[in-house]
Amino acid sequence: MANPFEFIQDVRTEARKVTWPTRRETTITTIMVLIMVVLAAVFFVAVDELIHFVVSLVLGYGSV
């Protein structure tokens, strides 16, 4: 194992190789993630309501 000084030097060297996203790329990616989260939430709510409806029909009770 390298000594702490060499380790920190290696970390700094590797950190310089990182290609950081631009502000525009970060904004676009954030918006895309938020849209996908909303779509997934709507999908799961719709599936949950469908299952609730089917179970209510089969069991003969509920708010149907």
Summary of the structure (lengths in Angstrom):
residues: 64
radius of gyration: 25.2
end to end distance: 67.4
largest distance: 71.5
contacts: 111
relative contact order: 0.06
helix: 78%
strand: 0%
